[in-house]
Amino acid sequence: MDNKKNPLSFHLDVSDFLPADEREKQSMVVMRESVSFWKDGFRRLRKNKLAMASLVVIIIIMISAFIVPSFYPYSYEQQIRGSENLGIMEYSDAEIERIKSGEEVFPHILGTDSLGRDLMIRIMVGSKISLLVGIVASAIILVIGSAYGSIAGYFGGKVDMIMMRAVDIIYTVPDILIIILLSVTLKFPLKELADNVKAFAWINTVGIGLISIFVVFSLLYWVGMARIVRGQVLMLKEQEYVVAAKALGASDSRIIKKHLLTNSIGTLIVTTTLQIPSSIFTESFLSFLGLGVSAPMPSLGSLASQAIGGISSYPHRLMAPAIVISLIILSFNLLGDGLRDAFDPRLKN
C-alpha cells in the first residue's frame, strides 16, 4: 500500500505532531551572547572607524603635550641668543658652527619666534594648557550641572520651577564681560595672595586670566549640563526601580546618586566629551584676546595671537597652532558623536 500523502489532500500528517528529538531541539535554539551596557557600548564604538581614528589623534596629541616635553631638548621659555625668527628646520649661525665642530644640535622643527624660543615645544606646552583647561573646566561643569539638574528634576514642582528659572537668568549673562570684570577685580587680591602665601605661588605662573576662566565656567557654563541631566532624571524617576527604592525607605540623596545619576552615566559621559572642545575653544579665544595664561606660559590661542603680526613673513607660526586647535576640537567632537551613537539606547539597531 502506498503511504505517500497526496499533496492535494487536506488530511493532516500525524508525523508533524510527534515530539521533537534532541537534535531538532538544538537546531531551534538561537543563543545570543549576554553583554553588559558598557561592553555593548564599547563594541559599537569600535565599529565606528571615524570615532576610533579621532581617539588615536587625541592620544597622539596628549602624548605630545604631556610626555614629549619632558624629553625635548628645549624648554618653552628658553630664549636662544642668535636664533630669532628661524624658519622650519633652520639653524642659527652659532648652531651651524657647533654642527661643523662635530657637536650634535637638535633642529628647530617649526623654527623659532622673535625672541628665539623654539616654536615646537611652545605648541606642545600650549596644547597641554588648552587640554588641561578643557578637561578641568568640563569636570567642573559635570559636577555642578549634574548635581543641580538632578535635584531640580527629582523634586520637581516649585523647586524645579525656581531652579530652572535661575538657569534661564544665567543664560542671559554675557560670559566675556564677566571674564573681563573678574580679570580686573581679582587681579590685585590674587596677586597679593600669590606673593605672600607660598602655597598659592602657582597663581603667578598660570595667570589671573586663566583663573577667571575657571571661575566663569563654574558660575555660568554648567547650565547646559543641568538641563540635560534634569531631562534624564524626569524620565528615570518614574521607573519601577526608583519607586521600589522609595518604598524600601531609601533617602533622596541615595536615590539620586545610586539610581538616577548612575543610570544617566552614558549621557553624562557623552555630554562631557562634547563639552571639552567647547571649553578648549573658549580658552583659546580668550587667550587670543590676551585674557588667558600669563607670559611666558604659552597657550594655543596666545601663540596664534603673537603670530598675527608676522603672518606675511612667517605664516607657519599662525598655521601650526591653528591646525592643532582644529585637530583637537574636531577629534573631540567626532569622538563625542561616536560615544553618543554607541551609548544612546535610542540609536541602537
Stockholm file with secondary structure:
# STOCKHOLM 1.0

chainA/1-349         MDNKKNPLSFHLDVSDFLPADEREKQSMVVMRESVSFWKDGFRRLRKNKLAMASLVVIIIIMISAFIVPSFYPYSYEQQIRGSENLGIMEYSDAEIERIKSGEEVFPHILGTDSLGRDLMIRIMVGSKISLLVGIVASAIILVIGSAYGSIAGYFGGKVDMIMMRAVDIIYTVPDILIIILLSVTLKFPLKELADNVKAFAWINTVGIGLISIFVVFSLLYWVGMARIVRGQVLMLKEQEYVVAAKALGASDSRIIKKHLLTNSIGTLIVTTTLQIPSSIFTESFLSFLGLGVSAPMPSLGSLASQAIGGISSYPHRLMAPAIVISLIILSFNLLGDGLRDAFDPRLKN
#=GR chainA/1-349 SS CCCCCCTTCCCCCGGGGSCCCHHHHHHHCCCCCCCCHHHHHHHHHHHCHHHHHHHHHHHHHHHHHHTGGGTCSSCTTCCCTTCTTCCTTBCCHHHHHHHHTTCCCCCBTTCBCTTSCBHHHHHHHHHHHHHHHHHHHHHHHHHHHHHHHHHHHHHCHHHHHHHHHHHHHHHTSCHHHHHHHHHHHTHHHHHHHHHHCGGGTHHHHHCHHHHHHHHHHHHTTTHHHHHHHHHHHHHHTTSHHHHHHHHTTCCHHHIIIIIITGGGHHHHHHHHHHHHHHHHHHHHHHHHTTCSSCTTSCCHHHHHHHHGGGTTTCTHHHHHHHHHHHHHHHHHHHHHHHHHHHHCGGGCC
#=GC SS_cons         CCCCCCTTCCCCCGGGGSCCCHHHHHHHCCCCCCCCHHHHHHHHHHHCHHHHHHHHHHHHHHHHHHTGGGTCSSCTTCCCTTCTTCCTTBCCHHHHHHHHTTCCCCCBTTCBCTTSCBHHHHHHHHHHHHHHHHHHHHHHHHHHHHHHHHHHHHHCHHHHHHHHHHHHHHHTSCHHHHHHHHHHHTHHHHHHHHHHCGGGTHHHHHCHHHHHHHHHHHHTTTHHHHHHHHHHHHHHTTSHHHHHHHHTTCCHHHIIIIIITGGGHHHHHHHHHHHHHHHHHHHHHHHHTTCSSCTTSCCHHHHHHHHGGGTTTCTHHHHHHHHHHHHHHHHHHHHHHHHHHHHCGGGCC
//
